[in-house]
Amino acid sequence: MTLQQLKYVIAIAEKGSINEAAKVLYLSQPSLTNAVHDLEKELGIRLFIRTNKGIRVTHEGDEFLRYARQVIEQVVLLEDKYLNKGPEKQYFHISAQHYNFVVRAFVDLVQDYSLDEYDLALSEEKTYDIIEDVREGRSELGILYLAEFNRKVIMRTLKESNLTFTELYTTRPYIFISARHPLAQKETIRLEDLAPYPYIYFEQGESKSFYFAEEILSTIPHKQSIRVTDRATCFNLIIGLNGYTPSAGIYIVEELGGGDLISKPLEINETIHIGVIAVKGSDRSEIGAKFLELLKKYLR
């Protein structure tokens, strides 16, 4: 039994005539008749009954045709995917901590990369979930930061997950505050300056250990603190409540939100290392490499 024979049987059933089927198949009638006889002999069933009014499908032939059509439909799908290729759809998924510059680079990727067809995903997630996304293959890359207080724990977790950390950017700590904040005119901010104001930080779910926090001040007690789950809420609370959140100090692009925020250097003995995590030994996709190139533009 061959795919060609299946196509012959389907054509005969649709046309109701061997003569008509032979025409659309560009075959002679005897050749088509012999092909069907050979198939019936191989299967041990009768597919068609010849009558004065043409060809009628038998009960066994009707059941066979249902399977034959399924097979041919799957073949067509395979051919469309692997033989009749048009522009190949681009797939790229990334997970990151709540960084505005990651979103800006992602926007540039879609706008500048001339993607005709794509399936992209950008997930702003909890630190542990970022690691899991990359480990499980849901995301090609993850973006997070290391500092002195969490480096050992995060690096051990990455090693156990067969992941690597490649540093992209190093900076001193900053804080984001409103442009109208009482501290907005200060050149640098001290921890004691922040005491009267609410500390805004990101929820880490079940991984509540401060080692997985997105903020360097997670080990310090705060008289007022508010836990949030998304970046827009964080920005709104900073502006509306004169709150603050630690950051890498990278300029927040106004059209993506946060135009009323400013960054100020924080007087603290700490260094932030922003980097990309990936599966150890994995190859970077072309679109993944392009994203990192765009990301570095903002990190510079």
N, C-alpha and C positions, 0 to 999 in steps of 0.2 A: 504494500500500500504506500502510495506516494502523495505528496501535497498536490501534485498535478492532477491525480485521479480524484482527489477530493474536490478540486475546483471544477472538474468535468461533471461530477455528479450534481453539484450545486447548480451549475449552469443549466443542465437538463431539467432539473426540478423547477427552476425559475421560468424557463421558456416553455416547458410542457411539450417539448418536441426535440428529438435528436437532430433533425435537420436544422432548426433554428439555433440550437446550442452550438452545432458545428460551425455555423456562420460566425457567431460572435467569438468563438474560440480559434477561428482561422484553421480549422481542421477539416479533413474529409469525413463524410458520414461513416464510412467503413472503419476508419481509424478510431473514431470516437466510440462506435459500437463495440469494437474489439477491446478498447480500454475498459469499458464498463463491464463487459463479460469477464475479463480477467480479474477485475476487482470482486465481482460477485462470486466467482469461483474461489478466490482466495479467502473471502469472508465466510463463504458457505451459506449465504443468504441471497434472496432476490430483492433487488432494490426497486425495480420498475416493472410494471405490467404494460405491455403494448396493446392498445385498443384501436378501434377504427377512428376514434377521436384524438388519438395521440398517446402520450405517455402518462401513466398514473403511478404515483409513488405508493409502494406497498407499506404495510404497517411497520415492518422491520426497516424499510428504507426511510420512513419518516423519522424513526428513532435515530438511525445512523446519521441522517442529515443534521439533526440537532447538534450532535457531537462534531460533525464535520465543520459546520459553520463556526462553532466556538474555536476550533483549531485554526481555521483560516483567519478569523478575526484577530487572534493572538499573533499570528504571523505578520499580519498587516501592521499591528502595533510595533512589533519588533523591527520591521523594515523602516517604519517611519522614524523610529528612535535612532537606529544605528546605521541605516543605509541612506535614507533620504534626509540627510541632515541639513537643516537651515542653520541660522545663528545659534550657537550653543548657549543654553541658559546658564547664567553665572550664579553660583551658590556661595554665600559667605555669611557666617554667623560669628558674632563676637559678644563676649560678656565683659562688663566693666563696672568698676565702682562709679559713683555718681559724679562723673567729670564732664563739665560742659565742653571742654576742648575735644573730647572723644566724639560727642555728638556733632560738633562742627566738622571734624575730619570725615565723619560718616556722610554728612550732607555733601561735602566736596566729592567724596567717592562716587556717589550716585550722579552728581551733576557733571563731573569732569571726565569720568571714565568711559563714557559713551556705551552704556550698557543697554542693549536692545531688549534682552530678556533677563530677568534676574529674580532670585529668591534670596533676599537678604534679611538678616535679623540683628538687632542691637538690643541687648538686654542689660539694663542697669540693675545690678543685683547685690545681694549680700556677699561678703567676702568668701565665705565657705562655698556658697552656691556657684560663684565664679570658678573656683577651683574644680568643683564637681562637673560643671558644664564642659570644661576643657578635658578633664580626665575621661569623661564618658563619651567625648566626641560630639557633643551637641554644639560646641563652639570651637572654631579653629584656634582662636586667640582669646586671652583674657588680659585685662588691664587692671593692675592694682599697685599699691605702694608698699614699701618696706621702710621701717625706721629702726632705731637701735632697740627699742623696747619689744618689737614684735618679730624681728628678723629671724631669730633662732627657731621660733615656733612655726612661722610661715614657711621657712625654707625646709624644715623637717617634714611638714605636711606635703610640700611640693615634691620632695624626694620620695616619700612613700607613695605618692600618686604618679610617679614616673614623669614628672613635669619639670621644666626648666624655667628660670627667671632671667630675662635679658634686660639689663637696665637701659632706659631710654633718656632719663632726665633726672638730674639731682638739683635740689634747691633747699634753701632754708625755709622754715615754716612761715606761713602767712595766716591771716584770718580774713574772712569776708564779713564786712559790715555794710550797713546802709550808708549812702553818701550823705545822709542827714543825721547820722549817728553822732552822739556827743563826743565820741573819740575820733571822728573823721578828720580833724585837723592835725592830729598828732602824727609825727613822722614814723614812729615805731610804737608798738603796743606792748605793755608788760602784762604779766598774768594778773597782778593785783589791780590793774586798770579794768579788767574784765569782770571782776567779782560781782558788781551790781547788776550784770546783764545776763539774760538767759543763754545758756549753752545749747545749741541745736546740733543734734547728732543723728546718725542713721541707725535704724533698727537692724539688729543682726539675727533676729529670730532665735532659734535654739542654740546657735553658736554665740552665746552671750559673753564668752570670754573676751576681755579687753584686747587680747592679742589679735582678734579678728575685726576689731573696730576700724572704721575708715578714718578716724581722727586721732591725731597724735596726743590729744589731751585726755584720752579715755581713762588713763590711770590716775587722774587728778580729781579729787572730790569737787563737786559743783553745787553751790547753794540752790541754783535754779537751772533746770535742764529740761529739754523737750525732745522726745524721740520721734522721728519722722521716717517715712518709707520712700518718699520720692523727692527729687531735686526741686521741682516747682514749689512744693509745700515748704521745703527748707528755705528757699529764697524769699517766699512771701512772709514767713515768720521772722526772718532776719530783718526785713524791711518794716513789718508791722509792729514788732515787739522790741525793736532795737537789740535783737539777738546777734549772735555771732557763731561762726563755725570755722574750724581750722581748715586750711587749704594749702595747695601748692602755689597759690598766688598768680596763676595764669589768668590773663585777661578774659573776662566773660563777655562773649560776643552779644551785643545788645539785641539783635534780631532774634536770638534764640532764648531770650529771657535773661533777667538779671541785670538789665541796663542801669538800675539804680544802685547796684552794689559796687563796692570798691574793695581792693585788697590792701592790707597793711602788714609790714613785716612784724613778726612776733619775736620778742626778745626771750628766746629759750634756746638752750644748748641741745639742739636736735637737728637732724638732716633727713629730708624726705627723698626717697629713691623711687621714682615711678618707672615701672617696667612692664614687659609683656611676658605672659606665661604661655607655654605651648607644650605639647607632648614631646618628650625627649626623642630626638632623632627623626622627627616628622619633617616632611618637606613643606615649605611655605607655598601656598597657592599664589598665582599671579595677582589675584585680586587682594589677597592678604598682604602681599608685599607692597602693593600700591597703597593700601590703607595705612600701613606703618609709615610710608614715605610722607603721606599727607599729615599724619599725626605728628611726626617730628617737626613739621613746619610750624605748628602751634607751640610745641614744646620749646622750640628755639626762641 
